Amino acid sequence: MSLTTLDVEFCRRHFLALGGSQIFFENAGGTLVPEQVIDRVRDYMTESQVQPAFSFKSSILAAERIRQGTEAMAAFLNADPAEIVIGSSTTSNVYVLSHAIRHWFKPGDEVVVTNQDHEANNGAWRRLTEIGVVIKEWQLNPDTAELELADLEALLNDRTRLVCFTYCSNIVGSIYDVKEITAKVHAVGGLVVVDAVAYAGHRSIDVKTLDVDFLLCSLYKFFGPHLGLLYGKRKLLAKTQNQCHDFIAHDNHAVRLNPGGICHELGAGAAGITAYFDAVHRHHYPGTNLGFRERLDGVYKLFATHEESLTRRILQFLAAKPSVTLYGRSNANKDGRVAVISFTVAGKSSRKIAEQLWAQGVAMGADDFYAARCIAALGVDAKDGVLRLSMVHYNSHDDVDKLLACLDPLI
Ligand SMILES: Cc1ncc(COP(=O)(O)O)c(C=O)c1O
């Protein structure tokens, strides 16, 4: 019989790191890893840590395991394996991409970046001023802490070449309508680069439906090893400049756009992410025979509903504290936000509160989280930052009970 709500205890059993007394609310900084991923990394290093280029047994096995990881990540985004590049991180992938498409720009061309994005999808693009590109900033509305479409529309024109924006901020957690924004940018002849890093652990991503040109996310934020994933439309990747050895075949984007090469054991481990999703699906919907995308969507729907219920409790708790300023939506509705909650407390240092939480076994963060432009635009003291509580599906209502008990006397 199918389960209609997430069996959180079943999920938690896959994450060995959840065994201790610490409660984990720092998922936006990086999620924990299920045994399916750890097993694959260990198996690779035990049995096939050799050059994956030859036809001896362990080399064939190595190549096959890396291929499975790449295919899993392509399926995760609904892309073709030839349309993805796995690199060491999103920051590194954006940096390389910004160099690989430099020749697309001429002086006077315009690139739009936001003051909400993490620096990864920001600084590398701003450096295009070096070749005469004009940078325009899509600024968040400080009253809502959100980017508004009308403000973007005012920046778009026939010189707009690229708009780089976030699917969901790692500070504020609001979800943007990427499909609609992309259509607006395409209408003036521009392209989009979407940072989906803070989104991928919470909702499924379908690059084909969104019609995005480039999209990035980091595997370690959705239960995988510490790697970054770049999707690019095939016809656009074909126009990028090689960032690796001259002799690499032109259609081998995975290598051309990753000058340092991939960490093989982690690339193989990536297949464990989708294996975990499949295990969760089998447990909740036994005996069904669905394609991967339907299974992925089904699992993410369970995650989203559970995360919404956790988020609602924390938002209600914070709303009752007059000393608290929340950045972003006070409504937990899963269509509008993910389970990333940032706030400050009047007259108190975020970092000091965090230290008191850490001492009680609450893992969370107080920082600008490399989104310093967003922090400044929200009017927060840049040195002290915000307190951020970020959850994913394996957080339990027990975790929230413990968190609130620790937080209450501090705020
Ligand atoms: C929204 C967002 N974008 C980009 C990044 C950078 O990702 P990476 O560490 O893979 O470079 C982060 C990391 O925290 C992030 O939260």
The ligand as an SDF file (V2000), in Angstrom:
LIG
                    3D

 16 16  0  0  0  0  0  0  0  0999 V2000
   22.7330   29.6320   -3.6530 C   0  0  0  0  0  0  0  0  0  0  0  0
   24.1400   29.2000   -3.7740 C   0  0  0  0  0  0  0  0  0  0  0  0
   24.7730   29.3380   -4.9380 N   0  0  0  0  0  0  0  0  0  0  0  0
   26.0360   28.9370   -5.1160 C   0  0  0  0  0  0  0  0  0  0  0  0
   26.7520   28.3860   -4.0860 C   0  0  0  0  0  0  0  0  0  0  0  0
   28.1700   27.9620   -4.3220 C   0  0  0  0  0  0  0  0  0  0  0  0
   28.2230   26.5830   -4.4930 O   0  0  0  0  0  0  0  0  0  0  0  0
   29.6350   25.8400   -4.4850 P   0  0  0  0  0  0  0  0  0  0  0  0
   30.0450   25.7090   -3.0700 O   0  0  0  0  0  0  0  0  0  0  0  0
   29.3500   24.5160   -5.1370 O   0  0  0  0  0  0  0  0  0  0  0  0
   30.5720   26.6680   -5.2660 O   0  0  0  0  0  0  0  0  0  0  0  0
   26.1540   28.2200   -2.8410 C   0  0  0  0  0  0  0  0  0  0  0  0
   26.9150   27.6650   -1.7140 C   0  0  0  0  0  0  0  0  0  0  0  0
   26.5850   27.8470   -0.5630 O   0  0  0  0  0  0  0  0  0  0  0  0
   24.8020   28.6430   -2.6790 C   0  0  0  0  0  0  0  0  0  0  0  0
   24.1790   28.5080   -1.5130 O   0  0  0  0  0  0  0  0  0  0  0  0
  1  2  1  0
  2  3  1  0
  2 15  2  0
  3  4  2  0
  4  5  1  0
  5  6  1  0
  5 12  2  0
  6  7  1  0
  7  8  1  0
  8  9  2  0
  8 10  1  0
  8 11  1  0
 12 13  1  0
 12 15  1  0
 13 14  2  0
 15 16  1  0
M  END
$$$$
